[in-house]
Amino acid sequence: MKKIDAKDGSASNTPSRLIDARIKELGDWRGETLAHVRKLIRQAIPDVVEEWKWRGVPVWYRDGMICTGESYKTAVKMTFAKGAALDDPANLFNASLDGNTRRAIDFHEGDKIDDKALIALIRAAAALNTSAAR
């Protein structure tokens, strides 16, 4: 499996294409999960900006960072930059619960994603950024 290299100077290495490549590179349930989460983010916020940070982490922005989509051996982690300030009525947050700022959702193989609740959480994170930007 070839590692994704964002520094080869190629114009084809836009953040969106690098994220596409990461999904393909993973090639298993993690790639499927990351692709699904990405689809929900784009559905929730059609004008979301995708970035590629920290040596290979997809990051989504709108008036500030909304969340990241990290992939690990046993989990896909969706970390919300200002998650501690968000209401989570569906109790989606299950990781990074002790900090004062971030909150995360760890998805493991076989987990069912509550699309409706996750879209609501993504929209709430974007709304928080928008209110803080004013």
C-alpha positions as CSV (number, residue, x, y, z in Angstrom):
1,M,0.0,0.0,0.0
2,K,1.5,3.3,-1.1
3,K,1.5,6.1,1.5
4,I,-0.2,9.3,0.6
5,D,2.3,12.1,0.1
6,A,0.9,15.6,0.1
7,K,4.3,17.2,-0.6
8,D,5.0,16.0,-4.1
9,G,4.1,19.3,-5.6
10,S,1.4,17.9,-7.7
11,A,-1.6,20.1,-8.5
12,S,-3.8,17.0,-8.1
13,N,-3.1,16.9,-4.4
14,T,-6.0,19.0,-3.3
15,P,-7.3,18.3,0.2
16,S,-10.4,16.6,-1.3
17,R,-8.3,14.3,-3.5
18,L,-6.0,13.5,-0.6
19,I,-9.0,12.5,1.4
20,D,-10.3,10.4,-1.5
21,A,-6.9,8.7,-1.6
22,R,-6.9,8.1,2.2
23,I,-10.3,6.4,1.9
24,K,-9.1,4.2,-0.9
25,E,-5.8,3.5,0.9
26,L,-7.6,2.3,4.0
27,G,-9.6,-0.1,1.9
28,D,-11.6,-1.7,4.7
29,W,-14.4,-0.8,7.1
30,R,-12.3,2.3,8.2
31,G,-12.4,3.7,4.7
32,E,-16.1,3.0,4.4
33,T,-16.7,4.7,7.7
34,L,-14.6,7.7,6.8
35,A,-16.4,8.0,3.5
36,H,-19.7,7.8,5.2
37,V,-18.8,10.4,7.8
38,R,-17.5,12.7,5.0
39,K,-20.7,12.3,3.1
40,L,-22.7,13.3,6.2
41,I,-20.5,16.3,6.8
42,R,-21.0,17.5,3.2
43,Q,-24.8,16.8,3.4
44,A,-25.0,18.8,6.7
45,I,-22.9,21.7,5.4
46,P,-22.7,21.8,1.6
47,D,-20.2,24.6,1.5
48,V,-17.8,23.0,4.0
49,V,-14.1,23.4,3.3
50,E,-11.9,20.3,3.4
51,E,-8.3,20.5,4.5
52,W,-5.4,18.0,4.9
53,K,-3.4,18.7,8.1
54,W,-0.9,17.2,10.4
55,R,0.7,14.7,8.1
56,G,-2.6,13.2,6.9
57,V,-5.6,14.1,8.8
58,P,-8.8,15.2,7.0
59,V,-10.2,18.4,8.6
60,W,-13.5,20.2,7.9
61,Y,-14.0,23.9,8.3
62,R,-16.7,26.5,8.2
63,D,-16.0,29.8,10.0
64,G,-13.4,27.7,12.0
65,M,-12.6,24.1,12.5
66,I,-15.6,21.8,12.8
67,C,-14.0,18.4,13.1
68,T,-11.3,16.0,12.1
69,G,-11.5,12.5,10.7
70,E,-8.6,10.4,12.0
71,S,-8.1,6.8,11.2
72,Y,-6.5,4.3,13.5
73,K,-6.1,0.5,13.5
74,T,-9.3,-0.1,15.5
75,A,-11.2,3.1,15.1
76,V,-12.2,6.1,13.0
77,K,-12.2,9.1,15.3
78,M,-14.2,12.2,14.6
79,T,-13.0,14.9,16.9
80,F,-15.0,18.1,17.2
81,A,-12.8,21.1,17.9
82,K,-15.4,22.8,20.2
83,G,-17.3,19.6,21.2
84,A,-17.4,20.4,24.9
85,A,-19.6,23.4,24.0
86,L,-22.1,21.4,22.0
87,D,-25.3,19.8,23.2
88,D,-25.2,16.1,22.5
89,P,-28.8,14.8,23.1
90,A,-28.1,11.5,21.2
91,N,-25.0,10.9,23.3
92,L,-22.8,10.4,20.3
93,F,-19.6,11.6,22.0
94,N,-17.8,8.6,23.5
95,A,-14.2,9.7,23.6
96,S,-12.1,12.7,24.8
97,L,-14.7,13.4,27.3
98,D,-12.4,14.8,30.0
99,G,-11.1,17.9,28.2
100,N,-12.6,21.4,28.4
101,T,-12.7,22.0,24.6
102,R,-12.7,18.9,22.3
103,R,-15.0,15.9,22.2
104,A,-14.8,12.9,19.9
105,I,-16.7,10.0,18.6
106,D,-14.9,6.7,18.1
107,F,-16.4,4.5,15.4
108,H,-15.4,0.8,15.6
109,E,-16.0,-1.9,13.1
110,G,-19.6,-2.9,12.9
111,D,-20.9,0.3,14.6
112,K,-24.1,1.7,13.2
113,I,-23.9,5.5,12.7
114,D,-27.0,7.5,13.6
115,D,-27.0,9.7,10.5
116,K,-29.7,12.1,11.6
117,A,-28.1,12.7,15.0
118,L,-24.6,13.1,13.5
119,I,-25.9,15.6,10.9
120,A,-27.5,17.6,13.7
121,L,-24.3,17.6,15.7
122,I,-22.2,18.7,12.7
123,R,-24.7,21.5,12.0
124,A,-24.6,22.6,15.6
125,A,-20.7,22.7,15.5
126,A,-20.9,24.9,12.3
127,A,-23.5,27.2,13.9
128,L,-21.3,27.6,17.0
129,N,-18.4,28.6,14.7
130,T,-20.6,31.1,12.9
131,S,-21.9,32.6,16.1
132,A,-18.3,32.9,17.5
133,A,-17.1,34.5,14.2
134,R,-19.5,37.5,14.6
